[in-house]
Each structure stands twice: as structure tokens, then as C-alpha cells.
Amino acid sequence: MDSIEKSAILLISLGEDYAAEVLKHMSPREVQKLGHAMSSLKSVPRAKVEEVLDEFHKIVTEQASMHVDTDNYIRSVLTKALGDDKASNLISRILQGGETNGIEGLKWMDAATVSDLIKNEHPQIIATILVHLEHDHASEILAYFSERLRNDVVLRIATLEGIQPQALRDLNEEMLHMLSGSANIKKAAMGGVRTVAEILNFFGNANETATLDAIREYDPELAQRVLDEMFVFENLLDVDDRSLQLVLREIQSDSLVLALKGSSEELRAKIFKNMSQRAAEMLKEDLESRGPVRVSEVEAEQKEILKVVRRLADEGQIVLGGGSSEQML
């Protein structure tokens, strides 16, 4: 079972009232994913429910409860750790500052609905909206646009250096209170090459290639910068062995089997090398016995694994890019 399926089983086991209380503390994307998972659970074997409850009990008993006056604490710690500039954008995202409160409504909508709402807006306005959404959500929305509009919007995100408070206020009025702004806040450091790279990482291969070609035609150097920031499944070849082993500990066997159906032999060999001999043999057997699967299913599973990779990298647990020991301290 993956973590979403386990969470869905746990929530169903808790009952309606307790499940509702838990969902109140989750983000829109988390609620959407859990909702889909819960709706697909028509019947769950008792053994599976007991397994989930046992694991949850173990996790809870190992963690101590702690209460902190959060907002001021987070602001203080992040500013001391990262400095004013780096901490400013992160703080606004974590604390959901007033300048983006209005966009919360879009976060709860499915990609098709958001696409219909904003597709006729100016591409610059669309770009401004999308940089406030989760990257996978933004990628799904872009997939509903025409290729011409999609390429135009992505290019504008790549060259977006920041958003002025007044611009957010104007957008708030035009988009019927979907965004709100304040003249007292700093320019929000959103958009840019990294944002485009993160969004394109969720694209299908065809859309990704077409969009990169459009950026390259406009500015070859900009396209290369986007490519340098992107991390695709085959880039696991560049990850050092220790980091790869940490990644593999976070991935379920079934997920890895499906993802490796679309990988190179070189990458498979590297993964086998970083597993125990018994685990590697079992994985090889599962790969050989697994029948044909849709390309879309393989790509979707690879993207889920890449989410784990990016999370571990953001937490500082692994290093991406295969840096040598001379670059490490």
C-alpha cells in the first residue's frame, strides 16, 4: 500500500466525524487525493485495516506531542536560518499570507474547472495565477490549454521575476476576488526558471518537448537554464549511492516495478546495485513477470517517485546532481 491508500483506510476507520476533523487541517490537494482514494475503497480486508491501524499506532507512540506559538516562531527561525530574502517567500507560502488568500478557492477546484475560468484571461494574468498553485496542479491546468497558449504562459512564468502588491490587487478585482493584495507587503518572489522546471516535470513527454522547443525558439539560453533545473526519472543515474538508498527506502516495491518498466538498463542496474541481493532478485522477478503497462501509468508512477526525491532533497537528506566528495562537507 502507498501512503495515500493507507491514509484513506485510516480515515474511513475513524468514522465520519473524526475524519472530517482531520481533513480540516489538510491542503486542498491533499484532500482531493485522499477523497479519490477513499472513493475507490469499496471493500477493505480486515487484515489490511489492522495493518494500517498498527502502523499508525506505532508512529503515534514514537512521536511526542509539542505545541508552539507557530506564526512568530516560524518567522523568527526561518529568518535567522535563511536571511530576510530567502525566508520571505517561504514564510508567505507556509503562513498563507493575505496577499494570496483569494486564490484558495482555485486550489479546491479541479484542473479542468480552473482552466475554463482563466483560459480567456491575458497570458500574463494566467501566469501570475499559476505560480500561486501547487506545481502539479498548475501542470494539469496547463494541459487543458491550447499549445500556443500553454507555451506563452510557461514562457511568461519563466521570465516572471516577482509580483507587485498593486498588480495583485488589480488581479483580485479582475478575477472576482480570487486574489487579494496589500500595499504593505514586499514584492513576492514567485515565478522564474525553477518554477517552470517544477511545472514541466509534471508534464507528459510530448507537451514537455513542445513547450521547451517554444522557449528555445524565444531564448535558447533560457531554455537551457530550464533544462538544467529539471529533474527527470533517468536523472537518478546522477544521484550518489547513499542518496539513492535513502530514496529506495521510501518507495513501495509495486511502485518501483511499474516505474522501472520505462527505464533504461543502466538505471535498473544502478538501482539493483543499491539494494540487498535478495531484494534485487525479487525486483528482477517482478519486472520479468509484470505484463505490458500503459506508458501513462509508467510516467505517472515515475512522477510520484520524483516527488519523494524532491522532498528528500528539500529536507537536505539527499543531494541531487551527483556531486563529488570534493564538493561535500
SVG drawing of the C-alpha trace seen along z (x, -y; Angstrom):
<svg xmlns="http://www.w3.org/2000/svg" viewBox="-20 -50 58 64">
<polyline fill="none" stroke="black" stroke-width="0.4" points="0.0,0.0 1.2,-3.5 0.8,-6.3 -2.3,-7.7 -4.1,-4.4 -3.1,-3.9 -4.3,-7.3 -7.7,-6.7 -8.1,-3.4 -7.3,-5.2 -9.8,-8.0 -12.6,-5.5 -11.8,-3.5 -12.0,-6.7 -15.6,-7.4 -17.2,-10.5 -16.9,-12.9 -13.2,-12.3 -12.3,-12.0 -13.9,-15.4 -11.8,-17.0 -8.6,-15.6 -9.4,-16.8 -9.9,-20.3 -6.1,-20.5 -5.1,-19.4 -4.4,-21.3 -6.8,-21.3 -4.6,-18.9 -4.2,-16.5 -8.0,-16.5 -8.5,-15.8 -6.1,-12.9 -7.5,-11.4 -11.0,-11.8 -10.3,-10.0 -8.5,-7.2 -11.4,-6.9 -14.0,-6.7 -12.1,-3.8 -12.1,-1.7 -15.3,0.3 -14.2,3.1 -11.0,3.5 -9.9,6.8 -9.8,6.8 -6.1,7.8 -5.3,4.7 -7.2,2.4 -5.4,3.9 -2.1,3.5 -2.8,-0.2 -4.0,-0.8 -1.0,1.0 1.4,-1.1 -0.4,-4.3 -0.3,-3.4 3.4,-2.7 4.0,-6.1 1.9,-8.0 3.5,-6.3 7.0,-7.2 6.3,-10.9 5.9,-13.3 3.3,-16.0 4.5,-19.6 2.7,-22.9 4.3,-26.1 3.1,-29.7 3.6,-28.9 3.5,-32.1 6.0,-34.1 8.2,-31.1 8.3,-30.1 9.1,-33.7 11.9,-34.0 13.5,-30.6 13.3,-30.9 14.6,-34.4 17.6,-33.5 18.3,-30.4 17.9,-31.8 18.1,-35.5 15.3,-38.0 15.2,-37.5 15.2,-33.7 12.8,-33.4 10.3,-36.0 8.8,-33.8 8.9,-30.7 7.2,-32.3 4.4,-33.7 3.8,-30.2 3.8,-28.5 1.7,-31.0 -0.7,-31.7 -0.3,-35.4 -3.2,-37.7 -1.9,-38.5 -2.8,-35.1 -5.8,-34.2 -8.2,-34.8 -6.6,-32.0 -7.6,-29.4 -10.8,-28.9 -8.9,-27.9 -6.8,-25.4 -10.0,-23.4 -11.1,-23.2 -10.2,-20.5 -7.8,-21.4 -10.5,-21.4 -12.7,-23.9 -9.8,-26.3 -8.7,-26.1 -12.2,-27.1 -12.2,-30.0 -8.9,-31.5 -8.1,-30.4 -9.6,-33.6 -7.5,-35.9 -4.3,-37.6 -1.4,-35.1 0.4,-37.3 -2.6,-37.1 -2.7,-33.3 1.0,-33.1 0.5,-35.2 -2.3,-32.9 -0.5,-29.6 2.6,-30.5 0.4,-30.6 -0.8,-27.0 0.9,-23.7 3.2,-22.8 1.4,-19.5 -1.9,-21.4 -0.5,-24.1 0.8,-21.5 -2.6,-19.8 -4.3,-23.1 -1.8,-24.0 -2.5,-20.6 -6.1,-21.9 -4.8,-24.9 -4.0,-25.1 -0.4,-24.5 0.1,-28.2 -1.4,-29.5 0.4,-26.9 3.8,-27.8 3.1,-31.6 2.1,-31.2 5.1,-29.0 7.5,-31.4 5.9,-34.3 6.3,-32.2 10.0,-31.6 10.6,-35.3 8.5,-36.4 10.8,-37.9 8.2,-39.0 4.7,-40.3 4.0,-43.8 1.3,-44.2 -0.6,-46.6 -0.7,-44.1 -2.1,-41.5 -4.8,-44.0 -5.8,-44.7 -5.9,-41.0 -8.0,-40.5 -10.7,-42.8 -10.5,-41.4 -10.7,-37.8 -13.7,-38.4 -11.9,-38.3 -9.8,-35.2 -6.7,-37.0 -6.2,-39.7 -3.2,-42.0 -1.8,-44.5 0.3,-47.6 2.2,-46.9 3.8,-43.7 7.1,-43.1 7.2,-42.1 6.6,-38.4 9.5,-36.4 7.5,-34.0 7.8,-32.5 11.1,-32.2 13.1,-29.3 12.8,-27.0 9.0,-27.3 8.8,-26.4 11.1,-23.4 9.0,-22.1 5.8,-22.5 7.3,-20.9 8.4,-17.9 4.7,-17.1 4.1,-17.4 3.8,-14.4 6.7,-14.0 5.0,-15.4 3.9,-18.6 7.2,-19.0 9.1,-18.8 6.8,-21.2 7.0,-23.7 10.8,-23.6 11.1,-24.0 8.9,-27.1 11.1,-28.6 14.3,-27.6 13.0,-29.5 12.4,-32.6 15.6,-32.3 18.0,-29.3 19.8,-30.3 16.6,-30.5 15.6,-27.0 18.9,-25.6 18.5,-27.1 15.1,-25.5 16.5,-22.1 19.3,-22.4 16.7,-22.9 14.6,-19.9 15.0,-16.5 13.5,-13.5 13.5,-9.9 16.6,-8.9 18.5,-11.6 18.5,-9.1 21.6,-7.9 23.4,-11.0 22.3,-10.6 25.1,-9.2 24.6,-5.7 23.9,-6.8 21.1,-9.2 19.6,-6.6 19.5,-4.1 17.5,-6.7 15.1,-7.2 14.6,-3.4 13.6,-3.1 10.7,-5.5 9.3,-3.7 6.9,-0.7 8.0,2.3 5.0,2.2 5.6,-1.4 9.2,-0.8 8.4,2.1 5.9,0.0 8.3,-3.0 11.2,-0.8 9.2,0.6 10.0,-2.6 13.7,-3.0 17.0,-2.2 19.0,0.9 21.7,-1.4 19.4,-2.9 18.0,0.6 21.5,1.8 22.2,-1.1 19.1,-0.5 19.8,3.2 23.3,2.4 21.9,0.3 19.5,2.9 20.2,6.1 20.9,9.1 17.6,10.7 15.6,7.5 17.2,7.0 16.4,10.6 12.8,10.2 12.6,6.9 14.0,8.5 11.5,11.3 8.6,8.9 9.8,6.9 10.0,10.0 6.6,11.3 4.8,7.9 2.9,7.7 2.6,4.8 1.5,1.5 0.4,-1.8 3.0,-4.5 0.8,-6.9 0.8,-4.6 4.6,-4.3 5.1,-8.1 2.6,-8.7 4.5,-6.3 7.8,-7.9 6.5,-11.3 5.3,-10.0 8.8,-8.7 10.3,-12.0 8.1,-13.8 9.7,-11.7 13.2,-12.5 12.4,-16.3 11.0,-16.1 14.2,-14.4 16.3,-16.9 14.3,-19.8 14.7,-18.4 18.5,-18.1 18.6,-14.3 19.9,-13.7 22.0,-15.5 20.9,-15.8 23.3,-16.1 25.9,-13.5 28.3,-16.0 31.7,-14.6 33.1,-14.2 35.3,-17.2 32.1,-19.4 30.7,-17.9 31.5,-18.9"/>
</svg>
